[in-house]
Amino acid sequence: MKNPWILYITIRVGLFAVILAIMLMVGFDPFFSALIAAVVSLAISLIFFNKQRNAVSEAIYKSIDNRRKNVGDKDADSEDSAS
């Protein structure tokens, strides 16, 4: 996939939904099920999805770095034209 955000979010939401559905089918309280599903899906994603999380982190870094470069060029251009 081109965008690592989509893959990582899809994995996290899918994992949450599967755990929630299993707990609801067993007969747990919906609020308790949602809370447990959120905690368990977070723990599983922290343990097993390092590659995807690192790809998202790298995409964030590149995006911020590109913005800083673009803003720096616009500021330099306006300063050069003023002098």
Secondary structure, 3 states (H helix, E strand, C coil): CCCHHHHHHHHHHHHHHHHHHHHHHHCCCHHHHHHHHHHHHHHHHHHHCHHHHHHHHHHHHHHHHHHHHHHHHHHHHHHHHHC
